[in-house]
Amino acid sequence: MDYIDELATALARLPGIGPRQGKRFVYYLLSAPAAERVKLAELISVLGKNVRQCPDCLRFYNGSTALVCAYCSDTRRDDTTLLLVEKDQDLAALERAGTYKGRYFVLGGVLTLTGKGAIREKELVRTIEKRLQNNLKEVVLALGATSEGEHTADRVRELLLPYRDQVKVSVLGRGLATGSELEYSDAETLRAALTNRKET
């Protein structure tokens, strides 16, 4: 077994990492102190034990005792709005912007025009029905201004059709440039996008 190639291949499966970068990481680790490799291996091995997925919003959070994440357990948050994001990083970016104080749901991906990708459809419908009992009034589609984001938003609108008489569906205002992803947008841009959201 070629351990260098095996690890490089495993690293290349990470988002945004190619085969050459994967190999570069391996050679960096080989030249790093042994203690650094051991620490990295420990962090990876305990990741599943110390990080949980919130059953309500489906984001990952630190904590082995809390049943839900800090955002879902916060009684001061607004139950009338539910904001849908593609991934955890988008949620973190919106929290940094400091404007939105409602509830979240992480879709876990986007849909492409070629039919690839997946989102948590069943979980979303379950969450909508549960939130309707807690006075949900608005669902905000906070997806990237990309073709995949638009395609995903169209699918979510289809899923929400049975509830349109109970909740309004809005999208972020276009403080976001076309083709931009939420994760990389600055706080001011996200603030403007949230403030200027419009019903769809």
N, C-alpha and C positions, 0 to 999 in steps of 0.2 A: 504494500500500500504506500502510495506517495502522499505523505502527510501534508506537505506544502501545497500540492495541487488540490487535495481534498478540502483543506481549510479555505483556500482561495476560492474554490467553487462554492462553498457554503456562504462565504462572505459576499460573493457576487450576487447571491439571491436577495440580498437586502436592497430596499428601494434606493435607486440613484447610484448604486455601486455596480461597476462593470467588472469583467474578468481582470483587467490590468490593475484596477484599483484594489480589487480583492487580493491580488498577489502582492501589491505594495504594502497592504496592511500586514500580511503574513511576514514579510521581511522586516517590517518595523517591529513586530512582536518578537521575532527571533533575536533582534539586536537590543531589545529592551531588557531591563533587569528582570530576573526570574520572578521577583516579588510582584512586579507589575502584571505579568502574565497570570500569576496565581490570583491576584486581586480581581482581574477581569473575569477569570473563570468562575470565581466565587459569586461575583455579582450576577453573572448569567445564570448560574445554577439555582440561586435563591429567588430569581425574578418571579417565578410562578408561585412561590410560597408567600412572598411579602407584598405582591401586587395583585389586586382583585379587580374584577369587572363589576361595575355597579349594575344591579339588576333593573334599576329604573331608567337611567340614561344611557347605559352601556359603555360609559367611558372607563378607562383604567385608572385606579387610584391606589395610593400607598395605604396600607393598613390591614392588619390581620384580624381586627376585632369588629370594626364598624361594619354594619350590614349594608349600608348604602354610602355613597360618597358625600363629601362635605356640601356640595351644591344641592343635592337632592334632600339632604337632611336639614337644610337651612330653612326654617319656617318663615324667615323674613322675605324670601324670594317670592316673586309674583307668579301665582298659579294660573293666571289667565292667559299667559303666553308660553308657547313651546317653540323653541328655536331648533331647527334641524341642521346639523352640520355633517360633513363627510367623514371627518376623522378627529381624533383627540386633539391634534395640534391646532385645528381650527377653533375648537372650543377654548383652548388656552389663549389663543390670540384675541378672541372676543372678550375673554375675562380681563386680559391686560388692557384692553381699550376702556374698560370700566363703565360702559354705558348701559349694557343690558343686565337686567336683574331678574329675569324670568327663569323658566325651566329649560332644560336641554334634552336633545336626543341625538345620539351619534349613529349615523346611517351605516358606517363601517365600509364605505366605498362609494363608487359612482358607476353609472351604466354608460357604456360606449355605444356609438351608433352601429357598430358591427355586432352588437349583442353580447359583448364580453362584460365582465364585471358583475357585481351583485350588491344589493343593499338589503337591510334587515326589514323586509316588508311585513312579515307576520308580527314581529316585535313592535314595529311602528303602529300597526293597526291596534294591537293590544294596548299600547301606551296611549294612543288617542282616546280609546274608549274609557280607559282608566282616568285620564285627565279630564274628560268631559264631566265626570262625576265630581271633579274638584273645580268646576267653573271655568274650564278652558274656553277662551274666546277667539284666540288668534294663533295660527301656526305660521312661523316665519321660515321661509326657505333660504337659508344662509349658505348657499353653495357657490363655488368658484365661478367666475365669469368666463367659463370655457364651454366648448361644445358638449363635453361630458356632463358638466354641471347643469346645462340647460336640458339635456336629455333626461337626466336624473330628476330634475324638477318636474318635467312633464309626467314622468311615471308616478311621482309622489302626488301630483294633482289628481291623477286617475284614482289612486288609492284613497284620496280624501273626498272624492265625489259624494259618497253616501253621507258625509258629515257637513257638507257645505251650507246647510241651513242652520247649523249650530256654531260653526267656526268660520272666520274669514281667513283666507290664505294670502300672505303677502310675501314679497321678495325684497331683498336688500336694494336700497337706492343705488344708483350707479356712480357712487363715489369710487367704485372699483373699476379699474380699466379692464376692457375686454381682454380675456386671456389670462387674467391674474388669478392667483390662488389666495384664499383667505390666510393661510398659514404665513405667507410672506408679506402681507399687507401691514402697513404701519397703523398705530392706534388711531390717529386722526382720521385716516381714510375709513377705517372700520366704524368709527363713531358717526361719520357722515352717512355711511351706507345704512346703518341702523336707524338713524334719525329720519332719513329720507325714504324709508321703505314704503312700498306701495302695494295695494291690494292687487292680486292677480287672478 
